[in-house]
């Protein structure tokens, strides 16, 4: 064996072994370029999704709130929501959360789902552009804007530019990794067999999308292979179709243990994607020929195929939505005694933190409304001697405690780092407001117990004390009502009115104490009523304090998305 000294390596090498090592090194480089590029792409998409979420997450929530039984409108909502989230999986998982919480019907979720399939095509269209080396300016400009801008909104714009630059850089890595594969007849023959035997390409595409949990990443990888000229259009279409099916895996897992409507939602998503692929398989050749006429550029043809496929499938399914809904309802029948929509939120909403925060706010408002009702019932119990009203207050207090406990747990799980600065502050304030609401519930429970004790032991107040107490409870109820209204509307003027009314509560509480002491000294009030009257006005004054706290929290936080709407899903 003849050895040759290599100056570059400063060692003796065997030429045959060097060629073999070089070939191995080429494959390693190719593998790292493709896998590393794919990893960078997925990171960039995640970064873009989180940034867009901070910018437009509240708008996504508003869009989903407007979902109706109209398939066309539902599709529009799904398309827009998925464009903003940059992930059909995130959209569908959020839909499952809405259905679980009873905020959306199963039929409405199917309509939105059809649009989510169209929304995923926007990313593919974006990455199919050949921008040359322009990704470096995007990365540089975006980075420096994000680092040095003072305004959060400007910083977020910089982060969007930075994310886009990373996406195009990742595509360049994947393309560079794919180009050397042109010299491997075995790989080229293998990859293009997916066009001759589409089911293999579909399964491979589904597997890659299932592993990456991203149809966008899989489609972009196929487009990068198109840029490297190592794949033909019909094989690329098979892989892209498979990617649509692969994204269903996460939704199926999410539906395990969920409510019946949520399981139906996951089943419908799977059926839609499998049906769409099955519909196109017999026409793969003619479809590829049609797509070739849309552009002379292969990457653009792949992106167009992805768009045309998803749009056509959604359009074809519009008149079949009713049939699909009935089929899923037959396959997954409703469980006896199952409760849907106990709260306004579900943990699947956590995939989109801005939506989760908005729906948590709904539950906080609901709990506040219940405590406001409890104050009115306490008035009936204390002043009117209504024992049934007192028992209802005690029952509602348990409901409030459960709501507060569940809401606190849910809000704690919302990823704070994915929220805008304003939403981060509002998240913290909602936790504080929950504490105030729970305390109001406890104080109403105390008042109900006082009322029951007073009725059972026939304790009477003087006419003057009764009149003062009735007026005081009315003032407290008005003040707390204004605080709740401020919470619902995020109206600072209403909040300031609640703060002014609380000052009046403090003033009246001092007057009531003084008047009560005078009546006791004059022998007008019964000694048995002394402690009860004092504790009653003390509890009422504390309710005023909590109203003041809630109003102050509303004043502090700037509203970026306006009030939430408490709505029931369409029948």
C-alpha positions as CSV (number, residue, x, y, z in Angstrom):
1,X,0.0,0.0,0.0
2,X,1.5,3.3,-1.0
3,X,1.1,6.2,1.4
4,X,1.1,9.9,0.4
5,X,2.0,12.8,2.6
6,X,-0.8,15.4,2.8
7,X,0.5,18.9,3.5
8,X,-3.0,20.1,4.5
9,X,-3.4,17.4,7.1
10,X,0.4,17.2,8.0
11,X,0.2,13.4,7.9
12,X,0.6,10.3,5.7
13,X,-2.7,9.1,4.1
14,X,-4.0,6.3,1.9
15,X,-5.5,7.8,-1.3
16,X,-8.3,5.2,-1.4
17,X,-9.2,5.7,2.3
18,X,-9.0,9.5,1.8
19,X,-11.6,9.3,-1.0
20,X,-13.8,7.1,1.2
21,X,-13.4,9.5,4.1
22,X,-14.2,12.5,1.8
23,X,-17.3,10.8,0.5
24,X,-18.4,10.1,4.1
25,X,-17.6,13.7,5.0
26,X,-19.8,14.9,2.1
27,X,-22.8,12.9,3.4
28,X,-22.2,14.1,6.9
29,X,-22.1,17.7,5.6
30,X,-25.3,17.2,3.6
31,X,-27.1,15.7,6.5
32,X,-26.1,18.5,8.9
33,X,-27.0,21.1,6.4
34,X,-30.5,19.7,5.8
35,X,-31.2,18.7,9.4
36,X,-29.6,21.9,10.8
37,X,-31.4,24.0,8.3
38,X,-34.7,22.3,9.2
39,X,-34.1,22.9,12.9
40,X,-33.2,26.5,12.3
41,X,-36.4,26.9,10.2
42,X,-38.6,25.4,13.0
43,X,-36.9,27.8,15.5
44,X,-37.5,30.8,13.2
45,X,-41.2,29.8,12.6
46,X,-41.7,29.4,16.4
47,X,-40.0,32.8,17.0
48,X,-42.2,34.4,14.2
49,X,-45.3,32.8,15.7
50,X,-44.6,34.1,19.2
51,X,-43.8,37.6,17.9
52,X,-47.0,37.7,15.7
53,X,-48.9,36.4,18.8
54,X,-47.7,39.4,20.8
55,X,-48.7,41.7,18.0
56,X,-52.0,40.1,16.9
57,X,-52.9,37.5,19.5
58,X,-55.9,39.5,20.7
59,X,-57.1,39.8,17.1
60,X,-57.0,36.0,16.8
61,X,-59.2,35.7,19.8
62,X,-61.6,38.2,18.4
63,X,-61.7,36.3,15.1
64,X,-62.4,33.0,16.8
65,X,-65.2,34.7,18.8
66,X,-66.9,35.6,15.5
67,X,-66.9,32.0,14.2
68,X,-70.4,31.2,13.0
69,X,-72.3,28.3,11.5
70,X,-71.7,29.9,8.1
71,X,-68.9,27.8,6.4
72,X,-67.5,30.6,4.2
73,X,-67.2,33.0,7.2
74,X,-65.7,30.2,9.3
75,X,-63.2,29.5,6.6
76,X,-62.2,33.1,6.5
77,X,-61.7,33.1,10.3
78,X,-59.6,30.0,10.1
79,X,-57.4,31.3,7.3
80,X,-56.7,34.6,9.1
81,X,-56.2,32.9,12.5
82,X,-53.7,30.4,11.0
83,X,-51.8,33.1,9.1
84,X,-51.4,35.0,12.4
85,X,-50.4,31.9,14.4
86,X,-48.3,30.4,11.6
87,X,-49.5,26.9,12.5
88,X,-52.6,25.0,11.6
89,X,-51.9,22.7,14.6
90,X,-52.0,25.6,17.0
91,X,-55.3,26.8,15.5
92,X,-56.9,23.4,15.7
93,X,-55.7,22.8,19.2
94,X,-57.1,26.1,20.2
95,X,-60.4,25.1,18.5
96,X,-60.4,22.0,20.7
97,X,-60.0,24.2,23.7
98,X,-62.9,26.4,22.6
99,X,-65.1,23.4,22.0
100,X,-64.1,21.9,25.4
101,X,-65.0,25.1,27.1
102,X,-68.3,25.3,25.4
103,X,-67.4,28.6,23.7
104,X,-67.8,27.1,20.2
105,X,-70.0,24.4,18.8
106,X,-68.5,21.4,17.0
107,X,-70.0,22.6,13.7
108,X,-68.4,26.0,14.1
109,X,-65.0,24.4,14.7
110,X,-65.2,22.4,11.5
111,X,-65.9,25.6,9.5
112,X,-62.8,27.3,11.0
113,X,-60.8,24.1,10.5
114,X,-61.4,24.3,6.7
115,X,-59.9,27.7,6.7
116,X,-56.9,26.7,8.8
117,X,-55.8,24.4,6.0
118,X,-55.7,27.3,3.6
119,X,-53.8,29.5,6.2
120,X,-50.9,27.0,6.2
121,X,-50.2,27.7,2.5
122,X,-49.1,31.3,3.1
123,X,-45.8,30.2,4.7
124,X,-45.0,27.9,1.7
125,X,-45.7,30.8,-0.7
126,X,-43.4,33.0,1.3
127,X,-40.4,30.6,1.4
128,X,-40.6,29.8,-2.3
129,X,-39.3,33.3,-3.1
130,X,-35.7,33.4,-4.1
131,X,-34.4,36.5,-2.3
132,X,-30.7,35.8,-2.9
133,X,-28.5,37.0,0.0
134,X,-31.1,39.5,1.2
135,X,-31.7,37.4,4.4
136,X,-28.5,38.9,5.9
137,X,-29.8,42.5,5.8
138,X,-33.1,41.2,7.2
139,X,-31.3,39.5,10.1
140,X,-29.0,42.4,10.8
141,X,-31.7,45.2,10.5
142,X,-34.2,43.1,12.5
143,X,-31.7,42.4,15.2
144,X,-30.6,46.0,15.8
145,X,-34.1,47.3,15.7
146,X,-35.1,44.7,18.3
147,X,-32.1,45.5,20.5
148,X,-32.2,49.3,20.5
149,X,-35.8,50.4,19.8
150,X,-37.6,51.9,22.8
151,X,-41.1,51.1,21.7
152,X,-42.2,47.6,22.3
153,X,-44.2,47.6,19.0
154,X,-41.2,48.7,17.0
155,X,-39.1,46.0,18.8
156,X,-41.6,43.4,17.8
157,X,-41.5,44.6,14.1
158,X,-37.7,44.2,14.3
159,X,-38.2,40.7,15.7
160,X,-40.5,39.8,12.8
161,X,-37.8,41.0,10.3
162,X,-35.2,38.9,12.2
163,X,-37.4,35.8,12.1
164,X,-38.1,36.2,8.4
165,X,-34.3,36.5,7.8
166,X,-33.7,33.3,9.7
167,X,-36.4,31.5,7.7
168,X,-34.8,32.4,4.4
169,X,-31.3,31.5,5.9
170,X,-32.7,28.1,6.9
171,X,-34.0,27.6,3.4
172,X,-30.5,28.4,2.0
173,X,-29.0,25.8,4.3
174,X,-31.5,23.2,3.3
175,X,-31.0,24.0,-0.4
176,X,-27.2,23.8,0.0
177,X,-27.6,20.5,1.7
178,X,-29.9,19.2,-1.0
179,X,-27.8,20.2,-4.0
180,X,-25.1,17.6,-3.7
181,X,-27.7,14.9,-3.7
182,X,-28.1,15.5,-7.4
183,X,-24.9,13.4,-7.8
184,X,-26.4,10.4,-6.0
185,X,-28.4,8.3,-8.6
186,X,-29.7,6.1,-5.8
187,X,-31.1,9.0,-3.8
188,X,-32.6,10.7,-6.9
189,X,-34.2,7.5,-8.0
190,X,-35.5,6.8,-4.5
191,X,-37.0,10.3,-3.9
192,X,-38.6,10.4,-7.3
193,X,-40.2,7.0,-6.9
194,X,-42.6,8.8,-4.6
195,X,-44.2,10.3,-7.7
196,X,-44.5,6.8,-9.3
197,X,-45.8,5.3,-6.1
198,X,-47.6,8.2,-4.4
199,X,-48.6,6.3,-1.3
200,X,-45.0,5.9,-0.2
201,X,-44.4,9.7,-0.6
202,X,-47.5,10.4,1.3
203,X,-46.5,8.1,4.2
204,X,-43.0,9.6,4.3
205,X,-44.4,13.1,4.3
206,X,-46.8,12.2,7.1
207,X,-44.0,10.7,9.1
208,X,-41.8,13.8,8.8
209,X,-44.7,16.1,9.6
210,X,-45.6,13.8,12.6
211,X,-42.0,14.0,13.9
212,X,-41.6,17.8,13.4
213,X,-45.3,18.5,14.3
214,X,-45.2,21.1,11.5
215,X,-46.6,20.8,8.0
216,X,-45.0,24.1,7.2
217,X,-41.5,22.7,8.1
218,X,-42.1,19.6,6.0
219,X,-43.4,21.6,3.0
220,X,-40.5,24.0,3.2
221,X,-38.1,21.1,3.3
222,X,-39.6,19.8,0.1
223,X,-39.4,23.3,-1.5
224,X,-35.7,23.5,-0.5
225,X,-35.2,20.1,-2.3
226,X,-36.9,21.7,-5.3
227,X,-34.5,24.6,-5.1
228,X,-31.7,22.0,-5.2
229,X,-33.3,20.2,-8.2
230,X,-33.2,16.8,-6.5
231,X,-37.0,16.2,-6.6
232,X,-39.6,16.1,-9.3
233,X,-43.0,17.9,-9.0
234,X,-45.2,14.8,-8.7
235,X,-43.0,13.4,-5.9
236,X,-43.0,16.7,-4.1
237,X,-46.8,16.8,-4.3
238,X,-47.0,13.4,-2.7
239,X,-44.7,14.5,0.2
240,X,-46.7,17.7,0.7
241,X,-50.0,15.8,0.8
242,X,-48.6,13.5,3.4
243,X,-47.5,16.5,5.5
244,X,-51.2,17.5,5.8
245,X,-52.0,14.1,7.3
246,X,-49.0,14.1,9.6
247,X,-50.2,17.2,11.5
248,X,-53.2,15.4,12.7
249,X,-51.2,13.3,15.2
250,X,-50.9,16.1,17.7
251,X,-54.6,16.9,17.6
252,X,-55.5,13.3,18.1
253,X,-53.4,13.1,21.2
254,X,-54.8,16.3,22.5
255,X,-58.4,14.9,22.2
256,X,-57.6,11.9,24.4
257,X,-59.5,12.5,27.7
258,X,-61.2,15.6,26.2
259,X,-64.9,16.3,25.9
260,X,-67.0,14.5,23.3
261,X,-67.2,17.6,21.0
262,X,-63.4,18.0,21.2
263,X,-62.9,14.4,20.2
264,X,-65.2,15.0,17.3
265,X,-63.2,18.0,16.3
266,X,-59.9,16.0,16.2
267,X,-61.7,13.3,14.2
268,X,-63.1,15.8,11.8
269,X,-59.6,17.3,11.2
270,X,-58.2,13.8,10.5
271,X,-61.1,13.0,8.1
272,X,-60.7,16.3,6.2
273,X,-57.0,15.7,5.6
274,X,-57.3,12.0,4.7
275,X,-60.3,12.7,2.5
276,X,-58.5,15.5,0.7
277,X,-55.4,13.3,-0.1
278,X,-57.6,10.4,-1.1
279,X,-59.5,12.7,-3.5
280,X,-56.3,13.8,-5.3
281,X,-54.4,10.6,-5.5
282,X,-56.1,9.3,-8.6
283,X,-55.5,12.6,-10.4
284,X,-51.9,13.2,-9.3
285,X,-50.5,13.2,-12.8
286,X,-53.0,15.6,-14.3
287,X,-52.8,17.8,-11.2
288,X,-49.0,18.0,-11.5
289,X,-49.4,18.9,-15.2
290,X,-51.9,21.7,-14.2
291,X,-49.5,23.0,-11.6
292,X,-46.6,23.1,-14.0
293,X,-48.5,25.8,-16.0
294,X,-48.6,28.1,-13.0
295,X,-44.9,28.9,-13.0
296,X,-41.6,27.9,-14.7
297,X,-39.9,27.7,-11.3
298,X,-40.1,24.3,-9.5
299,X,-40.1,25.7,-5.9
300,X,-43.0,28.0,-6.9
301,X,-44.8,25.1,-8.5
302,X,-44.5,23.1,-5.2
303,X,-45.9,26.1,-3.2
304,X,-48.7,26.5,-5.8
305,X,-49.5,22.8,-5.6
306,X,-49.8,23.1,-1.8
307,X,-52.1,26.1,-2.1
308,X,-54.3,24.8,-4.8
309,X,-54.6,21.4,-3.1
310,X,-55.7,22.9,0.3
311,X,-58.0,25.5,-1.3
312,X,-59.8,23.0,-3.5
313,X,-60.2,20.5,-0.7
314,X,-61.8,23.2,1.6
315,X,-64.1,24.4,-1.2
316,X,-65.2,20.8,-2.0
317,X,-66.0,20.1,1.7
318,X,-68.1,23.3,2.2
319,X,-71.4,21.6,1.1
320,X,-70.4,18.4,3.0
321,X,-69.8,20.0,6.4
322,X,-73.3,18.9,7.7
323,X,-72.7,15.4,6.6
324,X,-69.2,15.4,8.2
325,X,-70.7,16.7,11.5
326,X,-73.4,14.1,11.6
327,X,-70.9,11.3,10.8
328,X,-68.6,12.4,13.6
329,X,-71.5,12.6,16.0
330,X,-72.6,9.1,15.1
331,X,-69.0,7.7,15.5
332,X,-68.5,9.5,18.8
333,X,-71.8,9.7,20.6
334,X,-72.5,12.0,23.5
335,X,-71.7,10.6,27.0
336,X,-74.4,10.6,29.6
337,X,-73.9,13.2,32.3
338,X,-71.0,14.9,30.5
339,X,-70.7,18.6,31.4
340,X,-69.5,20.9,28.6
341,X,-68.4,24.5,29.2
342,X,-68.1,24.6,33.0
343,X,-65.6,27.4,32.5
344,X,-64.8,29.7,29.7
345,X,-61.3,28.2,29.2
346,X,-59.7,24.9,28.5
347,X,-56.0,23.9,28.8
348,X,-55.7,23.4,25.0
349,X,-56.1,27.2,24.7
350,X,-52.6,27.5,26.4
351,X,-51.1,26.8,22.9
352,X,-52.0,30.4,22.1
353,X,-51.3,32.4,25.3
354,X,-53.1,35.6,24.1
355,X,-56.3,33.7,23.5
356,X,-55.8,31.8,26.8
357,X,-55.5,35.2,28.7
358,X,-58.6,36.6,27.0
359,X,-60.7,33.5,27.9
360,X,-59.3,33.5,31.5
361,X,-60.6,37.1,31.7
362,X,-64.0,35.9,30.7
363,X,-64.0,33.5,33.7
364,X,-62.8,36.2,36.0
365,X,-65.7,38.4,34.8
366,X,-68.2,35.6,35.3
367,X,-67.0,35.1,38.9
368,X,-67.3,38.8,39.5
369,X,-70.8,38.8,38.2
370,X,-71.7,35.9,40.6
371,X,-70.3,37.9,43.6
372,X,-72.3,40.9,42.5
373,X,-75.4,38.8,42.5
374,X,-74.4,37.6,46.0
375,X,-74.3,41.2,47.3
376,X,-77.9,41.6,46.1
377,X,-79.0,38.4,47.7
378,X,-77.2,39.3,51.0
379,X,-79.3,42.5,51.0
380,X,-82.5,40.4,50.7
381,X,-81.3,38.1,53.5
382,X,-80.1,40.8,55.9
383,X,-82.7,43.5,55.4
384,X,-85.6,41.4,54.1
385,X,-85.1,38.4,56.3
386,X,-85.1,36.0,53.3
387,X,-83.5,32.8,54.5
388,X,-83.6,31.2,51.1
389,X,-81.5,34.1,49.7
390,X,-79.0,33.5,52.5
391,X,-78.7,29.8,51.5
392,X,-78.3,30.8,47.9
393,X,-75.4,33.0,48.8
394,X,-73.7,30.1,50.6
395,X,-74.1,27.9,47.6
396,X,-72.8,30.5,45.2
397,X,-69.8,31.1,47.5
398,X,-68.6,27.5,46.8
399,X,-69.1,28.2,43.1
400,X,-66.9,31.3,43.3
401,X,-64.2,29.5,45.2
402,X,-64.0,26.8,42.6
403,X,-64.0,29.3,39.7
404,X,-61.2,31.3,41.4
405,X,-59.1,28.3,42.1
406,X,-59.4,26.9,38.5
407,X,-58.8,30.4,37.1
408,X,-55.6,30.9,39.1
409,X,-54.3,27.5,38.1
410,X,-55.0,28.3,34.4
411,X,-53.5,31.8,34.5
412,X,-50.4,30.5,36.2
413,X,-49.9,28.1,33.2
414,X,-50.1,30.9,30.6
415,X,-46.6,31.4,29.2
416,X,-45.8,34.9,30.3
417,X,-42.7,35.3,28.0
418,X,-45.0,34.9,24.9
419,X,-47.2,37.8,26.0
420,X,-46.7,41.5,25.2
421,X,-45.6,43.8,28.1
422,X,-49.2,45.1,28.5
423,X,-50.6,41.5,28.5
424,X,-48.0,40.4,31.0
425,X,-49.1,43.2,33.4
426,X,-52.8,42.4,32.8
427,X,-52.1,38.7,33.5
428,X,-50.6,39.7,36.9
429,X,-53.5,42.1,37.6
430,X,-56.1,39.3,36.8
431,X,-54.5,37.2,39.5
432,X,-54.8,40.1,42.0
433,X,-58.4,40.7,40.9
434,X,-59.2,37.0,41.5
435,X,-58.0,37.4,45.1
436,X,-60.4,40.4,45.5
437,X,-63.3,38.5,44.0
438,X,-62.7,35.6,46.3
439,X,-62.6,37.9,49.3
440,X,-65.9,39.5,48.3
441,X,-67.4,36.0,48.1
442,X,-66.2,35.3,51.6
443,X,-67.6,38.5,52.9
444,X,-71.0,37.8,51.3
445,X,-70.9,34.4,52.9
446,X,-70.3,36.1,56.3
447,X,-73.3,38.4,55.7
448,X,-75.5,35.4,54.8
449,X,-74.4,33.6,58.0
450,X,-75.3,36.8,60.0
451,X,-78.7,36.9,58.3
452,X,-79.4,33.2,59.2
453,X,-78.3,33.7,62.8
454,X,-80.4,36.9,63.0
455,X,-83.5,35.1,61.7
456,X,-83.0,32.0,63.9
457,X,-82.4,34.1,67.1
458,X,-85.0,36.8,66.3
459,X,-82.4,39.6,66.6
460,X,-83.9,42.9,65.6
461,X,-82.4,46.2,64.6
462,X,-84.0,49.6,65.3
463,X,-85.9,51.2,62.4
464,X,-83.1,53.8,62.0
465,X,-80.5,51.1,61.9
466,X,-82.5,49.1,59.4
467,X,-82.8,52.1,57.1
468,X,-79.1,53.0,57.4
469,X,-78.1,49.5,56.7
470,X,-80.3,49.2,53.6
471,X,-78.9,52.4,52.2
472,X,-75.3,51.3,53.0
473,X,-75.7,47.9,51.3
474,X,-77.2,49.7,48.2
475,X,-74.1,52.0,48.1
476,X,-71.8,49.0,48.4
477,X,-73.7,47.1,45.7
478,X,-73.5,50.2,43.4
479,X,-69.8,50.6,44.0
480,X,-68.9,47.0,43.4
481,X,-71.2,47.0,40.3
482,X,-69.3,49.9,38.8
483,X,-66.0,48.1,39.5
484,X,-67.3,45.0,37.7
485,X,-68.6,47.1,34.8
486,X,-65.1,48.7,34.6
487,X,-63.6,45.2,34.5
488,X,-65.9,44.2,31.7
489,X,-65.5,47.3,29.5
490,X,-61.9,48.3,30.5
491,X,-63.4,51.8,30.8
492,X,-61.2,53.9,33.0
493,X,-63.9,56.5,33.6
494,X,-66.2,53.9,35.1
495,X,-63.3,52.6,37.2
496,X,-62.7,56.2,38.5
497,X,-66.3,56.5,39.5
498,X,-66.0,53.2,41.5
499,X,-63.0,54.7,43.3
500,X,-65.0,57.9,44.2
501,X,-68.0,55.8,45.4
502,X,-65.6,53.8,47.6
503,X,-64.6,57.1,49.3
504,X,-68.3,57.6,50.0
505,X,-68.5,54.1,51.5
506,X,-65.6,54.9,53.9
507,X,-67.4,58.1,54.9
508,X,-70.8,56.5,55.5
509,X,-69.1,53.6,57.4
510,X,-67.7,56.0,59.9
511,X,-71.1,57.7,60.3
512,X,-72.9,54.4,60.8
513,X,-70.5,53.4,63.5
514,X,-71.0,56.8,65.3
515,X,-74.8,56.6,65.0
516,X,-74.8,53.0,66.2
517,X,-72.7,53.9,69.3
518,X,-75.1,56.8,70.0
519,X,-78.1,54.4,69.7
520,X,-76.5,51.9,72.0
521,X,-75.8,54.6,74.6
522,X,-79.4,55.8,74.3
523,X,-80.7,52.2,74.7
524,X,-82.4,52.3,71.4
525,X,-80.6,49.2,69.9
526,X,-80.6,45.8,71.5
527,X,-77.2,44.7,73.0
528,X,-77.7,41.4,71.1
529,X,-77.6,43.4,67.9
530,X,-74.4,45.3,68.7
531,X,-71.7,42.8,67.5
532,X,-73.8,41.7,64.5
533,X,-74.4,45.3,63.2
534,X,-70.7,46.3,63.7
535,X,-69.5,43.1,61.9
536,X,-72.0,43.6,59.1
537,X,-70.9,47.2,58.2
538,X,-67.2,46.1,58.6
539,X,-67.7,43.3,56.0
540,X,-69.6,45.7,53.7
541,X,-66.8,48.3,54.0
542,X,-64.3,45.6,53.0
543,X,-66.3,44.8,49.9
544,X,-65.9,48.5,49.0
545,X,-62.1,48.1,49.5
546,X,-62.0,45.2,47.1
547,X,-64.1,47.2,44.6
548,X,-61.6,50.0,44.8
549,X,-58.7,47.5,44.2
550,X,-60.4,46.1,41.1
551,X,-61.1,49.6,39.7
552,X,-57.4,50.6,40.4
553,X,-56.1,47.6,38.5
554,X,-58.3,48.5,35.5
555,X,-57.0,52.1,35.6
556,X,-53.3,51.0,35.7
557,X,-53.4,48.6,32.7
558,X,-53.7,50.1,29.2
559,X,-56.3,48.1,27.2
560,X,-54.8,46.9,23.8
561,X,-57.7,44.6,22.8
562,X,-60.8,46.1,24.3
563,X,-63.4,44.4,26.4
564,X,-64.3,40.7,26.1
565,X,-67.8,39.7,25.0
566,X,-69.5,37.0,27.1
567,X,-71.4,35.1,24.5
568,X,-73.1,31.7,24.1
569,X,-72.1,29.6,21.1
570,X,-74.6,29.4,18.3
571,X,-77.0,26.5,18.5
